[in-house]
Amino acid sequence: MPQTSASKAEKTKTELSILEAVKLAYPSALKWNKNAQLYQAINIDLDKPGKSIGSNGKRKYWNVKFVVPDTNKTFLVTIHEGKVDQTNDFTVKNTDPFPKQELIRLSDVKYDSPQLLKKALEKGGIHPGKDWAKGYNFMLTKDPETNITLMLVIGWNSEYKKMVSVYFNATNGKLLLSK
């Protein structure tokens, strides 16, 4: 059945790129702690199996993790279908503090998941998952050793036997690695 423009608009509202998810989550984190900073964002695999999950670089379900630098304070914002669904303080006492070099500055993220999915597909060798890790998956994280903010596009090899990750520099969009 063809999609009407109303159903396309509804799908667009419920699916977010990784940057849209982070920007939606940030106010909740700052309400929790005014010094909260982004640590990681990753989509959650809650979608029902389907052919096009993540094929536009967007997903319906996200976990966005924030921390307070040089403390062990951790806060998780869960997004379902374009809205903040849940917020949780996951601070664990007696754990090591989060070093500043592991935190992501939003200003360093110049490329978003739709752009980098397109680059990953042009590179080739990555296919959408079917049953587990469905569709294309996305993660934003920081490599503390290189100080590079990374965006990963995650899928499967052509035989669907092994997960494949394509690593990009989220600041300049350059391909760094494909595993």
C-alpha positions as CSV (number, residue, x, y, z in Angstrom):
1,M,0.0,0.0,0.0
2,P,1.5,3.3,-1.0
3,Q,2.3,5.8,1.7
4,T,0.3,9.0,1.7
5,S,2.0,12.3,2.4
6,A,0.3,12.3,5.9
7,S,1.8,8.9,6.7
8,K,5.2,10.0,5.5
9,A,5.0,13.1,7.7
10,E,4.0,10.9,10.7
11,K,7.0,8.6,10.1
12,T,9.3,11.6,9.8
13,K,8.1,12.9,13.2
14,T,8.7,9.7,15.0
15,E,12.1,8.9,13.4
16,L,15.1,11.0,14.4
17,S,18.7,11.3,13.2
18,I,21.3,10.8,15.9
19,L,21.9,14.6,16.1
20,E,18.1,15.2,16.4
21,A,17.9,12.6,19.2
22,V,20.9,14.3,21.1
23,K,19.4,17.7,20.7
24,L,16.0,16.5,22.0
25,A,17.7,14.8,25.0
26,Y,20.0,17.7,26.0
27,P,17.3,19.8,27.9
28,S,16.5,16.8,30.2
29,A,20.1,16.3,30.9
30,L,20.7,20.0,31.7
31,K,17.7,19.9,34.0
32,W,19.2,17.0,35.8
33,N,22.6,18.7,36.1
34,K,23.6,22.0,34.5
35,N,27.1,20.6,33.9
36,A,25.9,17.5,32.0
37,Q,27.8,16.7,28.9
38,L,27.2,14.2,26.1
39,Y,29.0,10.9,26.5
40,Q,27.3,8.6,23.9
41,A,24.3,8.2,21.8
42,I,23.1,4.9,20.2
43,N,19.8,3.7,18.7
44,I,17.9,0.9,20.5
45,D,16.8,-2.1,18.5
46,L,13.1,-2.1,19.4
47,D,11.7,-1.8,15.8
48,K,9.7,-4.6,14.5
49,P,11.5,-6.4,11.6
50,G,11.1,-4.5,8.4
51,K,12.9,-3.7,5.2
52,S,13.7,0.0,5.6
53,I,14.7,0.4,9.3
54,G,17.4,3.0,9.5
55,S,17.7,3.2,5.7
56,N,17.2,7.0,5.9
57,G,19.7,7.4,8.7
58,K,17.0,7.8,11.3
59,R,15.6,5.5,14.0
60,K,12.6,5.6,16.3
61,Y,14.3,4.5,19.5
62,W,17.5,6.1,21.1
63,N,19.5,6.0,24.3
64,V,21.5,9.2,24.9
65,K,24.0,9.1,27.8
66,F,25.2,12.2,29.6
67,V,27.8,12.5,32.4
68,V,29.2,15.2,34.6
69,P,32.9,15.7,33.9
70,D,35.3,14.5,36.5
71,T,32.5,12.8,38.5
72,N,30.8,9.5,38.3
73,K,27.4,11.1,37.7
74,T,25.6,9.4,34.8
75,F,22.2,10.2,33.2
76,L,20.3,8.3,30.5
77,V,17.6,9.8,28.3
78,T,15.5,7.3,26.4
79,I,13.7,8.5,23.3
80,H,10.7,6.6,21.8
81,E,9.1,7.7,18.6
82,G,10.3,11.3,18.6
83,K,9.7,12.0,22.3
84,V,11.6,11.7,25.5
85,D,10.1,8.6,27.0
86,Q,12.2,8.1,30.1
87,T,15.1,9.7,32.1
88,N,17.2,7.9,34.6
89,D,20.1,8.8,36.9
90,F,22.5,5.9,36.7
91,T,25.2,7.3,39.0
92,V,27.1,4.5,40.7
93,K,29.0,5.3,43.8
94,N,32.7,4.2,44.0
95,T,33.2,4.2,40.3
96,D,35.9,6.1,38.5
97,P,35.0,9.6,37.3
98,F,34.5,10.3,33.6
99,P,37.5,12.1,32.1
100,K,36.8,15.2,30.0
101,Q,38.6,13.7,27.0
102,E,35.8,11.1,26.7
103,L,33.1,13.7,26.4
104,I,31.5,14.9,23.1
105,R,31.1,18.6,22.3
106,L,28.0,19.0,20.1
107,S,29.9,21.7,18.2
108,D,32.3,18.9,17.0
109,V,29.6,16.9,15.4
110,K,29.3,18.4,11.9
111,Y,28.0,15.2,10.2
112,D,24.7,13.4,11.0
113,S,23.6,9.8,10.6
114,P,21.8,10.3,7.2
115,Q,24.9,11.8,5.6
116,L,27.2,9.2,7.0
117,L,24.9,6.3,6.1
118,K,25.0,7.5,2.5
119,K,28.8,7.5,2.6
120,A,28.9,4.0,4.2
121,L,26.6,2.6,1.5
122,E,28.7,4.2,-1.2
123,K,31.8,2.5,0.3
124,G,29.9,-0.8,0.1
125,G,30.0,-4.0,2.1
126,I,27.4,-3.0,4.7
127,H,23.8,-4.4,4.7
128,P,20.8,-3.9,7.0
129,G,20.2,-6.4,9.7
130,K,17.1,-8.6,9.6
131,D,16.3,-10.2,13.0
132,W,18.8,-8.9,15.5
133,A,20.4,-5.4,15.2
134,K,17.7,-4.8,12.6
135,G,18.3,-2.3,9.8
136,Y,21.1,0.1,10.0
137,N,22.3,1.2,13.5
138,F,24.1,4.3,14.6
139,M,26.4,5.3,17.5
140,L,28.1,8.5,18.5
141,T,31.1,8.2,20.8
142,K,34.5,9.6,21.5
143,D,37.8,7.9,21.1
144,P,39.8,9.2,24.2
145,E,43.1,8.1,22.7
146,T,42.8,10.0,19.4
147,N,40.4,12.7,20.8
148,I,38.2,12.1,17.7
149,T,34.4,12.2,17.9
150,L,33.3,9.1,16.1
151,M,30.0,8.2,14.4
152,L,29.6,4.5,13.6
153,V,27.2,3.1,11.0
154,I,26.6,-0.5,11.9
155,G,25.1,-3.3,9.8
156,W,26.0,-6.8,8.5
157,N,28.2,-8.3,5.9
158,S,26.6,-9.7,2.7
159,E,26.2,-13.2,4.2
160,Y,24.5,-11.8,7.3
161,K,26.9,-13.8,9.5
162,K,29.0,-10.9,10.9
163,M,28.3,-7.4,12.0
164,V,30.1,-4.7,10.1
165,S,30.9,-1.2,11.5
166,V,32.0,1.8,9.5
167,Y,33.7,4.5,11.6
168,F,33.6,8.1,10.5
169,N,35.1,11.3,12.0
170,A,31.9,13.1,13.0
171,T,33.7,16.5,12.6
172,N,35.0,16.2,9.0
173,G,33.0,13.2,7.7
174,K,36.1,11.3,6.7
175,L,36.0,7.5,6.7
176,L,38.4,6.2,9.4
177,L,37.9,2.5,9.5
178,S,35.7,-0.3,8.4
179,K,35.5,-3.5,10.6
